[in-house]
């Protein structure tokens, strides 16, 4: 049975993890040879660069090193930060690592906008190879691609678990087709197999000087989506992803070699993959085109799910504001839908399509964010290995980070050609994170929190003398040693006191998964403390936990901050706070029992 389960896991990861890297062959070689002439020496040099980029950046950095980290197979930049922080001694390095993780997360999201735009556009451009459509205008192509994107984003709220089971088999078919088409082409020009030797990659860089260096900025397109191997580990586990990667790696290798062979034979080719398939099997070209469009939709879907997952990690680790989250699956807890993220992504993707119009123009903006994320992953990973005294891995990781940074520098050439867009998007996300986290810190410092002993003294006096309301009241508080203002307002100013009062705090634990809950103290008569400890990737059902513990509340009190400020940054923070659902709405507590208590803060 486990064999069957394993096999399913491998097929699923084909659909959920490898869509992005699996559709890179549609545009990678086409774009590289806009920068350099397709002579035989150049083609073999570039192929060698592609092969070794896949080996070093995807296989070694992600499949081997990054995936060996993490406790339960979770992944992503935020996870690396959570693993590294406990190992650090000084406050300075903690701040630096936190900043790096924020930048990495912002880059990854900046990338998420370009992935669907470039994949869908490049596949739709394959229409031009059909004789009836060869004169189709770019405007029409953008329209078709835009319509596909709108349709894809519109079905997200319905939940996609009903159709994800077909993603895997379709991607398996896609990889089999591109591998087979690669083999057929290598057969006519077996000389391309030399490219497996790294000597050709190095000599290409040495012979071509600065041009060769800038070619690297397009070579990286073959590895975009590599970070998904690690980021999606939480959904699927490590083993199935690694097993699937072996198959995917060979399929990509064969296809790139085949495209190179085709290019040596047809140096004036404009759209290498589609022309190669069209020449090999003219009859099945249209089915192949449809398959490639479906594959790019699956790649975009994986990116969208990945975005939801990153934002959710950001919310639970208190890096991002709370957003309304819908669970689209009763079975799979990881299937979530965040409408704010979904629609903002769609607007950004359509904007990218309209702005850049062609996939080759988009490639000029693509890659910067990817290499940024990879470099940051490399730095964080090297530090973790170093602090854990895994010196061999630390040394290899340092070497890989150096290569990441070379790619990053090469991509800086793209900044004036549209690369600045991925920086603008990442900057927007980064500033939101910084404003939100510093606003929360500042707000917390302004709260007049009451010491537990002072609170208990007042509480005990009141509990004895005051008429009590029958039933149970819940109060949410971050920790129990210092009591928030709103609680003293309710009890001491308004003299509202229940027979049973329970302080509830939700505490984020260091591990990604697992939920534990229990009563931890009874500091006074009629007053209990209840703690829920949850992993930072866990989706917590507070209402269910309370029911399981036999807590049936009459009222839930929570604090609402009203921020009054003339400072522009804090104004933005106050708008973010107003727009995002409160803590109790986020955890979906029963609305008819909620009482928000407003406190005004001057920032």
N, C-alpha and C positions, 0 to 999 in steps of 0.2 A: 504493500500500500504506500509505504514511504517513497518508493521509487516513482510511483505514479504521481504522488504529491510533488516530488522534486521536479519531475518532467513538466508539470503544470506551472510550477514556479518559474522554470526557465522560459517557458513560452510566454508567461505573463510579463516577465521582465523585458522580453523582446519588445513588447508593445508599450510598456510604461517607461522604460529607461533609455532604450537605444534609438528612439525615433529621430532625435535631433542629429546625433552623430551619424545615424544610418542614412539620412537624406543629404548629408554633406556632399556625396559624390555628384549630386545633380549640378552643383555650381562650382565646386572647388577648382578643378583643373581649368575650366573655362575662364575663370577670373584670373588665375595665376598667369595664363598665357596672354592676358591683355597687357601684362607688364614686361614680358620677356619673349624673345622669338622662339617658336617651337622647333629648334634644331634637335637632332638626335641626342647630342651631348646634354643640352639643356633639359630635355624631357627626362632623361635618365637621372640627371642630378636632382630635378624637382621630385621625381617619384621616390628617390632615396630619402629626400628630406621628409616627404609625407610619411613614408614607412617608419622612419626613426622618430618622428614626432608622435605617431600613434604608440610606438613602443615606450618612449620615455615619458611623455606627458600623460597618456591615458593609462597604459598598462602599469608602468612603474609608479607614477605619482598617485593615481587614484585607485586602480584595481589592487595594487599590492600595498603601498604604504598607508594611504588614507584609510582604506577599508580594514586595516589591521587595528585601527584606533576605534574607540567607542566601546561602550559596555555591552549594549544590547543590539548593536548593529544600527544605530541611528547615525545620521550624517549631516554635513553642512557646516558652514562657517561658524554659526552660532554654537554648534556643538563643540567645535574645536576650541572656541573661547571658553566654554564651560569646563572642558577638560584641562585647559592650560591654567586658568586662574588659580585653582587650589595649589598649583606647583610653584607659584611665584612668591617671592619674598617682599619686594618693595611695592609701595603704593604707586610709584611712578610707572613701573612696568605693567601693573594691573591696568592703569589708565591707558597706556600705549596699546596693550593687547585689545582692550575693549574698543578703542578707536579703530584699530585695524579690522576687527570683526565687523564693525558698523560699515566701514568702507567696503569690505568684501561683500556684505549682504546687499549694499546699495548697488554695487557693480552687477551682481548676479541678477538683480531685478531690472537694471538698465538693459541687460542682455535679453531678458525675457520679452522685451518689446520688439526687439529686432528679429528674434528667431522665427515667430510665426510669419512676419512680413516677408523675410527673405525666402523662407522655405516655400510658402504658398506661391509667391510671385514666380520663383524660378521654375516650379513645376508647371504653372499655367503657361509660361513662355514656351514650353515644349509643343504647344499647339502649332507654332509657326512651321514646324517640320512637316505637317500635313499639307500637301500641295494646295488644297482648297483654302487653307487659312494662312498661306505664307505672307500675305499682305496685310494681315490683321494689325490694326493700330495699337500702339502701346496703351492708349487710353482705354480701349476695350479690355485689354489684358488686366489693367489695374482694376477695372470695374468687376471683372469675373473674380479676381483674387479677393477684392473687397467683399463681394457678396458671400464668398466661401467663409471669410473670417467672421462676418456678421452672423451667419448661420451657426458657426462653431461656438461663438461666445453666447449665443442666445439659448443654446440647449444646456448650458452648464448648470442652471438652477434646477433642472429636472433630475440632475444626478446622472452620472454616465456609467454607473456600475452595470446597468443592463446591457450596455454595448461593449464594455471593456474586454469582455471575453473574446470578441472577434479581433481586437487590436493585435494580440499576440500572433495568431495564425496569419493575419495579413502581413505583418512585418516579417514573419518567417518566409513567406512567399516572396516578399520584396528582396530579402537578403539572398535567397536561393537564386532568384532571377538575375540580380546584378552580379552574383558570383559566376553564374553560368555564362553570362554574356562577356564577363572579363576573360574567362578561360578561352572562349571561342576566339577572342581577339588576340590573346597572347600566342595562340597556336600559329598565327601568321607571322608574328614578329617576336620570336622567343628571346631576342637580345635584351628585352626590357627586364628580364629576370636578374640581370646584373645589378639592378637598382637596390636589391636587398643588401648589398655590401655598403656599409656606411662611408666607405672611401669616396664614393661618387657624390654623396651629400656634402662632405667636407670640401672636396675639390671644386664643386659648383660654387660654394660660398667664397672660396679663395680666388677663383678665376673671375668672378663677377663683381667683386668688391662691393661698393655701396648699393648697386642694383640688386645683387644677391641678398644683401642684408634686408632690403625692402621687400623682396619676394617672400621673405619669412612672414611678413605681415599678412600675406594671403594664404601661405601654407597652413597657418594656424586654423583656417576654416575647416580643415579636415578633422580637427580635434574639438570643435565646438560641440558642447553637449557631453563632453567627457566628464565634466563635474557632476552630471546627473547620476553617474554610477554611485558616487558617494552620497549625494544629497537624497537619493531615493532609497537608500539602504533601509531606512526605518520602515518603509512600506513592505518590502519584499524579503529582507534578510540578505545576508552576504553571499551565501553559497549559490543560489539561483542566478544572481547577477554575474558572479565570476564565471559560472559555467556558460551562461549565454554569451558573455564577452568573447570567449574563445571562438565561438562560431561566428560572431559578428566581425571580429578582428580579421579572420581568414576571408570572409566575404568581402570586406572593405579592401583588403590587400589585393585580392584577385581583381576586383573591379577597377581600382586605381591603376594597376599594372596594365589591365586590358585597355583602359582609356588612353594610357600613355602609348601603348602599341598602336592604337588607332590614330593617335595624333602624329606619330612618326610617319604613318602611311598617308595621312590627310592633313598636312600642316596648316591648311587654310580653314580648318573646321571652326565653326563659331559657337556651337553648343554641343560639346564633345559627347556626353553620355547619350543624349537623345539621337544625335546623328549616328552614333555607333550602333545603337539598337535598331534604328531605322534601316541601316545598311545591312545588318545581319539578318533581320527577319522582318521585312517590310509588312508582312501580313499581321503580325501581332503588335505593330507599333501603337495602334490606338488603345488596345487593352493595357499595354505597358504605360502609356501616358496616364490613363485613368488610375492605374495602380500607384503611379508616382504621386499623383495629386492626393490620393487617399493616404499614402505614407506620410506626406507633409502635413496633412490634417492631424494624423496621429501624433506626429512630432510636436505640433503646436499644442495639442491636447496635453501631452506630457509636461510641456512647459507651463501651461496654465495650472495644472494640478500642483506642480512644483511650487509655483508662486503662492498658491493658497497655503501650502504647507510651510513655506518660509515665513509668511506673514503670521501664521498661527504660532510658530515658534517664537516670533518677535513679540507677539502679544503675551504669551505665557511667561516669557523671560523679562517682561515689563520694559521692552525696548520700543514697542510700538503701541499706539493707542488702541483701546478695545474697539473692535468692529463687530457688526452684527454677523453672526456665523450661523449657517444652516447646515444641518447634517443631512446629506442626501441619501444616506444608506442606513438601513436599520442594522445591517450586518457589519459592514466595514466601517469602523470608527474613523479611519483615515480619510474617508470620502467626505470632504467638507466643501462648502460653497460660501464665498465671501463676496456679496454683490458689489460692494464698493470697489474691491480690487478688480473684479471681473469687468465692470464697465469702464473703469479708468484704463485698464489694459487695452480693451477694444479700441477706445478713442485713440490711444497712443499708436496702436498697430496701424489703424487706418491712416492716421496722420503720416506715419513713416512711408506707407505705400504711396500716398499722394505726393509726398515731398520728393522721394527718390525715384519713383516711377519704374526703374529697372532693377533687377536683382543684382546686376554688376555694380550699379551705383551704391546699392545698399551694402554690398560687400566692402565698400570703402569705409563704411561706418562700423562694420561688424568686426569683432576680434579684439577690440581695445578692452571692452568690459571683461571678455573671457580671460585674456591674459592677465588683467588686473586681479580677477578672482583667483586664478591659478597661482599667481605670485604670492598673494596673501595666504592662500592655503599652504603653500610651500613654507613660508616663514613660520606660521603657527605650528605646522607639523614638525619642522626641524627643531623648534624650541621644545615641543613636548618630548620628542625622542631624546633630546639633550638632557632635559631635567629628569627623565626617567632612566638615564644612564644607558640607553640603547645606542651606543656610539657608532656602530656600523650603520644602522639605519639613519642616524643623525647625519653622518657624512654623506650617504647616498642622497638623502633628502636635501642636503645643502647644495649638492651638485645639480639636482633637478631644479631647485629654486633659482640657481644661477641661470639655467637655460630658460626658465619661465621669464626671468627679468630681461634676458636678451630678446625674447619674443615681444615682451611689453615695450621695450625701447624701439624695436622695429615697427611696432604698431603706432608709435607716436607720430609716424609719418602720415597716419590717416586723420589726425586731428583736424587739419584744415579742410579735408575732403569729406566732411560729414561725420567724422569720428566724434566731433564735439557734441553731437546729439546724444551719444550714449553717456558722455560725461554730464551733460545737462540733466538727463533723466536721473542718473545716479546721484548727482548733487542735490536734486530736488528731494529724493528719498532720504539722503544723508542728512539734509538740514531738518527734515521732519523728525528724524530719529533724535538728533541732537537737541532740537527745541523741546521735544516731548520729554526726553530723559532729564534735561536740566530743569525744565519747568516742574516736573514731579519732585525733584530734589528740593528745589526752592520752596515749593508749596509745603512739603513735609517739614522744612525747617521753620516755616511760619506758624505751623499748627501749635496751639498752646496745649500740649499733651499733659495730662494730669498723672502724677506719679501714682503707682498702684496703691501704696499705703495711704496716701491722702484720699484717694477715691474710696477705698474700703471703709475708712473711718466715717466719711459722710454717708456712704451707702448703708452701713450697719445702723446708724442713727435713724435714717429715714425708714428702713425696712421694719424697724420695731414700731415706730410711731404712726406711720402712714397707712391709710386704707389701701389694700392691694387689689389689683384687677385680677380676676380669675384667669388662669391659662398661662401660656408660655410666650415670652417675647424673645426674639433673636436680635443680636447686635453684631454687626460685622466689624472686626478690628484687625489691624495688621499684626500687632503682637500684644501681649497682655500686661507687660510691665509698665506701659504708658498708655493711658486711656484717652481716646480721641474726644475732642470738644463736644461733638454732637451727642455723645452718650450722657455727659454731665448736663447738657441742655435739657434732654428728655427727662432725666431722673430728678435733677436738683432744681432746675428752673421751672419746669412744667409739672413737677411732682407726679410724673407718670411712672408707676412701678408695678410690675406684675408679680404674681406668686412665684413664678419660675422665670429667671433671666439667664439666657445662655449667650456667652461671648463666643463667636465663631471666627476662627482665623484659618485662612487657606495658605498653606506654606508650600513653596516650590522646593522640591528635593533635588539633589545633585544628579540623580539618575534620570534618564528620559521617560521611563514608564513606571507604572505602579501607583496604586492609590491606597493609602491607609488612613483610617480615621478613628478617633477615640476621645472620650472625655479625659482631660489631662489633669484637671484640678477642680476643687470646690472651695474657693477662697472664702466664701461666706455663706450664710444661710440663704437659700433661694438664688444663689449665683453659681453657675458652673462654667467651665471653659472647655470648648470642644474644638479639637484641631483636625484639619484635613490636610494630609501631606500628599502632594501629587507630583509625579514626574513632569518635567518641563515640556514634554510632547504629549502628555496625557490629556484626553478630553474629559472633563470632570462633570458628572451629573450631580450637582449639589443636592437637589431636591430628593433624588433617589437615596443618596447617602444618609440624609436626615431621616427619611422614612425607615431605612434599614436599621437605624439606631433607635427607632421608636420615639423620635422627636416630632411631635405634631404641634406646630406653632400657631398662635393666633395672629401675631403681628411680626413683621420684620422691619427693624429700623436700620437705616443706612445714612451715611453722611453725603451731602451734596456741597461741592465747593463753588461759591460764586466769586469769580475773580474780578477785581476792580483794578485797572491799571492804565497808565498812559504810555508805558514802554511798548514799542512796536513788537518786539520779540515775544513778550508775555501776552500781548494781545492775540498774536497768532496762536500761542499756547492755549489761551482761553477759548478761542474759536474751536480748536481741535477738541478740547474737553467738552464743549457744548454739543459738537456734532457726533462725538462718539458715545455709544450707549454706556450707561453707568455699569459699574461692577455687578449690581444685582440683575440688570437686564441681560448682561453678557452671560451670566450663569443661569439665566432663564428661571428665576424664582417666581412663584405665583403672584401675579400683579395685584390681585385684590387684597393681598396682605401687606403690600409694601408701603412704607412711610419714609419719604426722603426728608432729612432735616438739613435745612440750608444754613451754611456758615459763610460769612463774607470775608474775603481775604484781600488785602491791599498788597499788590506785588510791585 
